[in-house]
Amino acid sequence: MRKGKPHRKKLRGDSDERVEKSKKAVLAATHELLTKSGLSGVSVDEVSRRSGVAKTTIYRHWPSRESLLVDACSQLSSRPSVPETGKLETDLQALLSGVAIRLRQPWSTVLPSIIDAAERDKKLAQLHAHLHSQMRGAFVVAIERAQERGEIPRSQDARQLVAFILGPMLYRRFFSREPIDEVFTKAVVDRALRKTG
């Protein structure tokens, strides 16, 4: 009796690894296109070409271009950890230094196109709200802790104070395009805290 070739059983782990590898390649290609030309510069055809992953595979994981964009953009930002220096000023300076670093990174070039698209696309509007919440959340926690310590009045609106802090940063990054250095971030915190007095 003739023996056939031994059948190699496909292992679930091998399959899962290939799936994860292809998804990472797709997201990496999408991030590259996003930072190069914003949301409008991302097409599934170009993502497929750059990642080497077939369009059919991409659509298996992301049913539309929009769902791929939302997934890719949502991974561009994560909520920073809240420092606990025991003093609001140094907590805010540490957080703002982190924001300054992120605003100098390539992903920040995507933010204006997300804000623009959010005006017309409900899913991207939700994504924009999520990104804003991530950026603002750590600041709010630091401010509320300072209120519990009695460092600033409980009547101070934490979200308004965050606006005093983040507003100048975003203005300088996307409008005046001046350097965002340590001297500037320190001055921003100082001015914001004077408003709480």
Secondary structure, 3 states (H helix, E strand, C coil): CCCCCCCCCCCHHHHHHHHHHHHHHHHHHHHHHHHHHCHHHCCHHHHHHHHCCCHHHHHHHCCCHHHHHHHHHHCCCCCCCCCCCCCHHHHHHHHHHHHHHHHCCHHHHHHHHHHHHHCCCHHHHHHHHHHHHHHHHHHHHHHHHHHHCCCCCCCCCHHHHHHHHHHHHHHHHHHHCCCCCHHHHHHHHHHHHHCCC
